[in-house]
């Protein structure tokens, strides 16, 4: 990892913390005239994010795999209007169609919040045989950002915020077998996809900064949302996340509002002006670690913010998705 990257990954005295809520982070923020795109914006952390952005006056566009569910969830939100665009992140044709509709609807994007994601799913293949978690968490977002990049550049100060996870500590990117052709492990697949999220933000920032496009990845914290839908109740109990009644008991677990706070801080904080390519947690820039400390102790793994790996993943993603050049 470059010295520059290592030096940048250090706390910057944020006034917020792990306990901060979305409302606290957004207090006094006026986003009138701004446009945001939020994937996964109709449930869990995405819904909290959309609610906060709309309340601050932003126009919010929500690509949704289940448009009817999105309409129901977003009905009656305060502030600026929310617009729903049908999109399945695991279908490249669908992503391109959604991006075309977004380009027709607006001439700029100030915030692109890549919140949608899946966790520890059973083995499945999509598209040309892609592993599902890598497709949903990374490749779909990569294609969407590539398609929408001209609108980000037009904003003259856009921020792209990519939701990763402490789960990136499970594994580096599996260059030898990213699609698990030689045997599937659902947690390793999740960890790889979350590492890909961080690497994506690192290289997007490197090539976008001259256009005023800055990118951040983050760990939102541990929160029980729909993300855990493929885990059974006994599994959640065994992990120590909930008790037999389904009550959240995991140490340090956040509310959805607290979980959305770091992403909103990434999108709007003046402290992050002229910064980018960083991994954030608890409304702060995380430190780097090179050891095998437990993932719940925080910090970002050195392999996830390595510029050479980020550039390598970018090339792999371009080849996989057929995305055109940006920057």
PyMOL commands that set and color helices and strands:
alter all, ss='L'
color gray80, all
select helices_A, chain A and resi 3-8+22-26+44-55+67-74+92-105+132-154+166-170+186-211+226-228+233-238+256-268+270-272+295-297+302-305+307-321
alter helices_A, ss='H'
color red, helices_A
select strands_A, chain A and resi 35-39+59-64+82-86+111-114+125-126+130-131+159-163+214-219+278-281+284-285+288-289+300-301
alter strands_A, ss='S'
color yellow, strands_A
deselect
rebuild
show_as cartoon
